[in-house]
């Protein structure tokens, strides 16, 4: 369920980046728990910008894969805009490297999807959630032939 507290889009992008700058999450259960909360809030905010809860989206969910002690875990957002056009967005950390990746999907069990595309830190720092949502929608929509 999305709540009104996930609507402050610039706050959540800044909070995610500031968290990444704090160093790695591996072998630190407190930072891992913080990462889980921050990345979920960021994806909820992006989901709202992409149209979650409106007629623009036919299905969506956010899931968390905790992984082992040596990794941050990762949050994924899967969202279908039409019966065959959707987006898969993953938020994770690889060592000290922040990672936001997205790709196109054709259905909610499509874990292969289109080519991986990475959002640079500069984009995360300067784009609003609405701007990020436009980038994701455009890129995943371009992957499908009608």
C-alpha positions in Angstrom: 0.0 0.0 0.0 1.3 3.4 -0.9 1.1 6.2 1.7 1.3 9.9 1.3 4.7 10.0 3.0 6.4 8.5 -0.1 5.4 11.5 -2.3 8.4 13.8 -1.5 10.3 12.6 -4.5 13.5 14.7 -4.2 13.7 13.8 -0.5 13.7 10.1 -1.3 16.3 10.3 -4.1 18.6 12.5 -1.9 18.1 10.1 1.0 19.0 7.1 -1.2 22.1 8.7 -2.5 23.2 10.0 1.0 22.7 6.5 2.3 24.9 5.1 -0.5 27.6 7.6 0.3 27.7 6.2 3.9 29.6 3.1 2.7 28.9 -0.5 2.1 26.1 -2.5 3.7 27.7 -5.9 3.6 28.3 -7.5 7.1 26.4 -4.6 8.7 22.9 -5.7 9.7 21.9 -2.2 10.9 22.8 -0.6 7.5 21.2 -3.5 5.7 17.9 -2.9 7.6 18.2 0.9 6.8 18.8 0.1 3.1 15.7 -2.1 3.0 13.5 0.7 4.3 15.1 3.5 2.2 15.1 1.6 -1.1 11.5 0.5 -0.5 10.3 4.1 0.0 12.2 5.2 -3.1 10.6 2.5 -5.2 7.1 3.3 -3.8 7.7 6.9 -4.8 8.7 5.9 -8.3 5.7 3.5 -8.5 3.4 6.5 -7.7 5.1 8.6 -10.4 4.8 5.7 -12.9 1.0 5.5 -12.2 0.5 2.9 -9.5 -3.1 2.9 -8.3 -4.4 4.5 -11.5 -5.8 3.2 -14.8 -2.3 3.7 -16.3 -1.1 0.5 -14.6 -2.7 -2.9 -14.8 -0.5 -4.7 -12.3 2.4 -4.0 -10.1 4.3 -5.1 -6.9 7.4 -4.4 -4.9 9.5 -7.3 -3.5 12.6 -7.5 -1.4 15.3 -10.2 -1.7 17.4 -10.1 1.5 20.3 -12.1 0.3 23.1 -13.2 2.6 25.2 -11.2 5.0 27.8 -10.2 2.4 25.2 -8.3 0.2 22.8 -5.4 0.5 19.8 -7.3 -0.7 17.7 -5.8 -3.4 14.3 -4.3 -3.9 12.5 -4.8 -7.2 9.5 -3.1 -8.7 7.6 -4.9 -11.4 4.9 -3.0 -13.2 2.7 -3.6 -16.3 1.4 -0.7 -18.3 -0.4 -2.9 -20.9 -0.7 -6.7 -21.3 2.7 -6.8 -22.8 4.6 -3.7 -21.9 6.1 -3.2 -18.4 9.1 -2.2 -16.4 11.4 -4.0 -13.9 13.3 -1.7 -11.6 16.0 -3.0 -9.2 17.7 -1.0 -6.4 20.8 -2.5 -4.9 24.4 -1.9 -3.8 27.4 -3.7 -5.3 30.1 -3.1 -2.7 30.1 0.6 -2.3 28.6 1.2 -5.8 25.0 2.2 -5.8 22.8 0.5 -8.4 19.5 1.4 -9.9 18.8 -0.7 -13.0 15.6 -1.0 -15.1 14.5 -3.0 -18.1 11.4 -3.8 -20.1 9.2 -6.8 -19.3 6.4 -8.4 -21.1 4.6 -10.0 -18.2 4.8 -10.1 -14.4 6.9 -13.3 -14.4 9.4 -12.0 -17.0 12.7 -12.1 -15.1 14.8 -11.9 -18.2 13.2 -8.9 -20.0 15.0 -6.4 -22.2 18.4 -5.0 -22.0 19.5 -3.7 -18.6 19.8 0.1 -18.3 21.5 1.8 -15.4 20.6 5.2 -13.9 23.6 7.2 -13.1 24.0 9.0 -9.8 23.9 12.3 -11.6 20.4 11.5 -12.9 19.2 10.3 -9.5 20.5 13.6 -7.9 18.9 15.9 -10.5 15.7 14.3 -11.9 12.4 14.4 -10.1 10.5 11.1 -9.8 8.2 12.3 -12.6 11.2 12.8 -14.8 12.6 9.4 -13.9 9.2 7.9 -14.6 9.2 9.5 -18.0 12.7 8.0 -18.8 11.6 4.5 -17.6 8.3 4.6 -19.5 10.0 5.8 -22.7 12.8 3.3 -22.6 10.6 0.2 -21.8 8.0 1.3 -24.3 10.6 1.5 -27.0 11.6 -2.1 -26.5 8.3 -3.5 -27.8 7.0 -3.8 -31.3 3.3 -3.3 -31.8 
